[in-house]
Amino acid sequence: MRWALVKVALAVTTMVVVAFAVPLGLVVKELARDRAYSNAERQAATIGPVLAITTDRAQLERAVASAETGPGGRIGVHVPAAGKNGAPAEIGSRRAAPAAVAAAVRLGRASISPVPGGSSLLQPTAVASGIAVVEVFVPDAALTNGVATSWVVLAGVGLALVIGSVAVADRLGTRMVRPAERLAGAALDLGKGRLGVRVPVDGPKELRSAASAFNSMADQVVQLLANERELAADLSHRLRTPLTVLRLNTASLGDTPAAEQTRAAVEQLEREVDQIIRTAREQKAPTRQAAAAAGCDAAEVIRERMAFWSALAEDEGRTVRVAGAENPVRIPVARPELAAALDAMLGNVFRHTPEGTAFAVDVHNAEEAVIVLVSDAGPGIADPDAALRRGWSGGGGWGHLPAVAGGGSTGLGLDIVRRLAESTGGDVRLGRSVLGGTEVRVWLALDGGRDRHGVRRGHRLRRTLGGRGRRAARAGS
């Protein structure tokens, strides 16, 4: 906007300067020419009274010498012959051709005749013997005297006007652009989570209105987030009572492995609820970037969650296989988020497949990505694309099997997995596993999912790792 205003001011001022300076320069040139001829006419007029009195050569020469106001040799007098035997007299400097002098005598008025180096003013004057002609030479330099200086002054004035208009336009543009830049910067800061940013209400009327609207929106965002935190804290706090009952009931389950698993699950649930309450009460929740920077060991998390789910799998007669989780696998994902995604995928296996259905978890660590495969021997998913949409609850289950674990699905499990993968630059794919059922393939990119040329690596990773995952699954089945 600032540069646009400068260009408009530059174009308009240049056109105005040209429209006025060019005609004014021509007028100055014409004035210099008229001034030169006016001076010549005044010099010729001083010879006229002398010619009216006498045509004596000596007196005329003295009159010509006294009439010279500049360099000599510019005034001449053509006197006609007196009587039949007389000869015409030529006094002073004569440059005009005889034909031009004769034409001036015939016309009886002043005329201008071009001569080498300038022009001559021919002024006819009546004398006793006829018509005498006074000739005044006007050099070319006299016709343009002072014109160059005047043009330089005009050019300087025009340049000053152009520079002044550009400076004024730049100041006006700055006055308009700075509030807009502050508004854009504040919007970026608000998008980064800096909720305290506000914009000064100044500048043009429209930008003041935009700044006021932005500040009002920021205040509403802060209020909405505060309300959301309070609501999350209140809802989490309400879970304390049933959790306390569960914890008391687990004390009566004895010392069996299932009882220990149940007590561990209740304790973990209590910790999660406490963490939700603390996070909701904080002024600023931890960012995904900070958690991703810390990362976690995917193999360790998988072993921990599989130890939890294996007890339930043993009760339901399910065959479980874990591959690739022996060595550490660092990923740019927070530990609680990965644990929640694994629980969502494994929970779907238990919820949507009948008891006794085998399942497997495979981890593949590549140079540019980590792939987590969760596959089962169930009936599969009839519509994989719909299953990845937020809010899809399975309807008739995966395939045609109704939800086994009592329903209650919110349709958010796979959406949690998808958002986790996309936060790293990866994605989630559903397909048919080698066990015959569903395969959930989670791609976790290690550096944003793009190579140094800015191209996504998804297709290359699928070619190099897809076949490897199928071979590992066949080996364990």
N, C-alpha and C positions, 0 to 999 in steps of 0.2 A: 504494500500500500504506500509506504514511504517513497519508494523509487518511482512508483506510478505517478504520485503527485509531483515529484521533481520533474519527470519527463513532460507532464502536461504543462507545468509552469514554464519550462524551457521552450517548448514548442510555441506556446501562446506569446510569450515575451519576444521571442525571435521574430515571429511574424509581425508583431506590432512595431518592433524596431526597424525591420526592413521596410514596412509600409510607410513609415515616416522619414527614415534616414535617407533613403534613396531619392525621393522627390526633393527633400531639403538640400541634399548635396547638389542636385541639378540646379536648384534655385541659386545656390551659392555661386556656382560656376557662371550662371547667366548674369548675376549681379556684378561679378568681377569683370565680365566683358563689357557690360553697360558702363561701369565706372571708367574703364580705359577709354572708351569712345567719348564719354562726357568730358574727360580731361582734354582729349584731342579737340573737341569742339570749342572749349574755352580758350585753348591756345590759338585756334583759328580766328576766334572772335576778336582777339587783341590786334590782329593784323588788319581787320576790316576797316576801322576808322582811319588808319594811315592811308590805305588805298583810296579811300574816298577823298582824301585831301591832295595827295600827290602820288605820282608813279615814278618819282626819281629813284634811281637804283641805290644811291648812297643812303638816302633816307630809309628806303625799304630794307636794306641790309641791316641798318641799325635797329629797325623795328623787329626784324626777324631774330636778331641776336638777343634783344631784350625779352622777347616772348619765349625763348627756350627755357623751360623750367627744369629740364633734366639734362641728360647727355645731349650734346649738340648734334647738328646734322639731321634733325628730324622734321624741320619746317622748310617748306619751299613755296615760292610764289611764281605763278605763270601769268605774266602780264601781256596782253595782246599788243600788236604793233599800233603805233600812233601815226595816222596819215597813210598816204599811198606809198611813200618811200620808206616808212619806218619799219623796224624789225622788232619782233616780239622779244620780251626780256624774260630771262629765267634767273630767278634769285633763290639762293639757298639750296637745300638738298631736294633733288627731284628723283622720284622712283617710279611714279605711275606712268603708264604707257600714254603716248599722245592721243590714242583713240579713247582712253578712259577720261582724259582731260576734256577732249572735245565733247564726249557724251555728257559730262557734268555741265559744260557750258550750254549745251543744247537743252538739257532738262531744267536748268535753272535752280536746282536744289542740291543739297549735300548728298553725296554718294560715297560708297566704300569700294575700293578697288584692291584686289589681292596683289601683293607684290612679294618678291623673295624675302623670307624672314619675317613676314607679318602682313599688314594691310595698310593702305593709305586712305585717310579721310579727305575727300575733295569737297571744299566749300567754295561755291561761286560767289563773287562779289562784283557789283557794278562799279565801273570806273569811267573816266571821260572817254577813253578810246574803245570801250566795249565791256566785256565781261572778263575779269581776272579770276583766277582760281588759286585758292590757298590750299596747299597740300600738307597734311600732318601725318607723319609715319607712326604707326602703332605696332610695336614688335609683338611677337607671339607671347613672350614672357609676361608682358603687361596684361594680356587677356586672361592669364591664369594666375595672376599674382594673388597669393593668399588662399587659393583654392585648396591646395594640398593640406595646409595647416587646418583649415576648416573641416576638411574631411576627416583628418586624424582626430580632431576634437569630437566630431559626431560619432566616429567609431568608438572612441573611449566612453562617451556617454551611453551609447547603446550597449557596450559590453558591461558597463557598470549596472545598467538596468537589468540585463540578463542575470548577472551574478546575484544582484539583490533579490530578484524574484525567485531564483533557485534557493537562496538561503532562507527566504520567508517560507517557501513551500516545504523545505526540509524541516523547519521548525514546526510547522503545522502538522506535517506527517509524523514527526516524533511525538507530538502531543496526542496524536490518535493511535500510533502504533504501540507506544509503551504500555498504556492500559490494556491493550489487546494481548501483548506479550505477557504481562503479569497475570491476566486471566487464564491464558493457556498454561503457563507454568503452575498456577494454583490447581488447575484441573489435573495436570500430571501428578502433582504432589498428593492430591486427594485420592487419585487412583492407586498410588503407592502405599496408601494407608495412613498418611499424615493428616489426621482428622482435624487438627487445630488450624490448618491453613485457611486464611481469609484474604479477600482482595480489597484494597482501598477503593472507595467509591469516588472516582474522579475521571476527568476526561470528558469527551463529548456526551451528549445526553443519552444516546443509544448505548454507549459502553458503560455509562453509569447504571443504566437499567440492567444490563447484563451482569455487572458486578454485584448489584443488589440481589438479583435472582440467584447467582452462584452462592453468595453467602447464605441466603435463605435455604438453598438446597443442602449446603454443607451442614447447617444447623439441624435440618431434618434428618440427614444421614446419621449424624451423631446421636440424635434422639432415638432413631430407629434401632441403631446398634445397641444403645444402652438398654432399650426395651427388650431386645432379643437376648442380651446377656442375662438380664434379670429373669426373663421367662425360662431360659435354659437352666439357670441356677435353681429357680423354684421347682421346675419339673424334676430336676435331678435330686433335689432335696426330698421330694415326695417319695422317691424310690428307697430312701433310707429305711423306712418302716418295713416294707416287705423284705428288704435285704436282711434286716435284723432278724426277722422271723425265720428266714431261710438259714441264716447262720446258726441260730439256736437249734433248729431242727436237725442240721447236719451233725450236731454233737451226739445225737442219739442213733446215728447210723453205724456205729462201731468203728473197727479199724480195718475194714476191707479196703482193697485198692480202689474200688468204685467210690467208697465213702471219702477217701483221701482226695480223689479227683474232684468230687463234688465240692468238698470244702475249699480246695484250691480255686475252683471256678468261682465260688461265692466271694472269696477274698479278692480275687482279681476284679470281679465285678464291682466290689466296694471301692477298690482303688481307682477304677475307671470313673465311677460316679464322683468320687472326691476330686479327681483331676478335672472333670467337667465343671464342677462347681468352682474350683479355683480359677480355671481359665475364664469362665464366664464372669467372675468378679473382677478380673484384671482390667485395667484401662485399655490395654492393647494385647490382643491374643498373639501367641507365637505365630510367626509367618511360616508359610510352607518353604520359603527359600532358606530360612535358618535351619529348619529341620532337615531339609535335603542336604545342606552343607555338612551336617553332622553325619547323615547316612546311618546305615546299619549293616549287619552281617545277615544276608538273606538265608544262608544255610543254617545259622544258629536259630533264627526265628522259625524256619520251617521245621527243624527238629523239635523245638519246644512245642509248637502247635500240633504237630503230629503225635507227640507224646500224649497230649490232652485228648485228641480225637481217637487215638488208637484204643483207648479203654472202651469207648462207646462202640467202636467198630468190632471189638472182640465180643461184646455183648450181643451184637446183631449178626455175628457170624460172617463178617466181611473180611476179605483178603486185602491187605494193605501193602503197598510197595513204595519205597522212597529211594530215589536215585539221584546222585549228583550233589547231595548235601553233606558230604564228608569233609570237604575243604571249605575254608572261608570264601564267601562271595560278597564283596562290598557293592552296595547299590546306593544311589542318591535318593533314598526314601527314608522317612522317619520310621522307627521301629513300630510304634503303635499303628501307623497306617498300613504297613505291610501285614501286621498281625490281623488287623480288621479285614483286609482283603482276603487273606487266606481263610479266615473263619467264614467269610461270606461264601467263598467257593466250596469249601468242604461242607458247610452247612447245607448248601443246595444239594450236594450229593446225598446226604442223609435224608433230606426232606423230600426229594423228588425221585429217589430210586428205592426199590423194595429191599427189605433186609436180605443179607447174604450177597448183595451186589458188590463186586470187587472194585477198588479204585486205586489210583496211583498218583504220586506227585514226583515230577522230574524237574531238575534244575540244570540248565546249560549255561555255562559261563563263557562268553565269547569276548573278543577284544573290544567290541563296540556296544555290546548289549548283553543283558541277562534274560534268559527265557525261563519262565515258570509254567510248566504244563500240569494241569489237573485233569485227569481223564478217569472215566468210569465205564462199567460194562452195562449201564442201564439202557433204557429205550431211546435215549437221545432227545434232542430238541427239535420240535417240528418247524419252528420259525426262528432261526438264529438271529436274524436282523432285528426282529421285534424284541427278542430277549435282552438285547443291549440297550433298549430304550428305557429311560427313567420311568419308573412306575409300573413296568410290566411285571405281573405277578405270576405268570405261568399259565393262568387260565386252567386248562385241562392238564397241567403238569408238563414235564419234559417229555415230548412225544405224546402219547395218549394215556399216560399214567397219571392219576390224580395225585395231588400232594399227599405224601405219606405221613408226614409228621404233624398232622393236625391242621394244616393250612396256616393262615395268619401271615402269609408272605406279603411284604410291603412293596416288592418290586424294586428295591434299592440295592440289593446285593451286588449284582453285576455292574450296576452304575457306579458303585464305590470302587470296584476293580478297574473299570474303564477310566475314571478320573485319576486314579493312582498312576496308571500307565501313561496317560496323556500328560501328566505333570512332569514326566521325565522326557517327553518327546516320543514315547512309544505308543502302542495301541493294544487292543484286545481282539482276538479272533475266536470264534466258535466254529467247531467242526466235528467230524466223526472221528473218534479215537480208534486206535488199533484194538482196544478191548471190546469194541462194538457199540459203545455208547457215546457220550458227549466228551469233547476235548475242549477245555478252556485254555487258550494259549495267551499268556501275558508277556508282552515285550517291554522290558524296562531298559530304555536307552541310557548309556553311561555318560554321554556328553551332549544331551539335548536332541539326539536323533538325527544330526546332520553332519556330514563330513566337512573337510576344510574347503570344499568348493560350494557348500551350501545346499547339497543335494541330499534328500532323505535316503537313509540306508535300508529302509524296511524290506524292499524287494531282495536286495543282496543278502541280508541276514536270513530271510526265509529260505533262500536257495541253499545257503551254507549250513544252516542249523535245522531246517525242517526235516530233512532226511535223517539227520543224526538223532532227532528226538523219536522218530518212528522206530528206528533200529533199536534204540534203548528200551522203548516200550515193549517191542516184540521179545527182546531178550529176557525181560522180567516177567512176561506173562506166562 
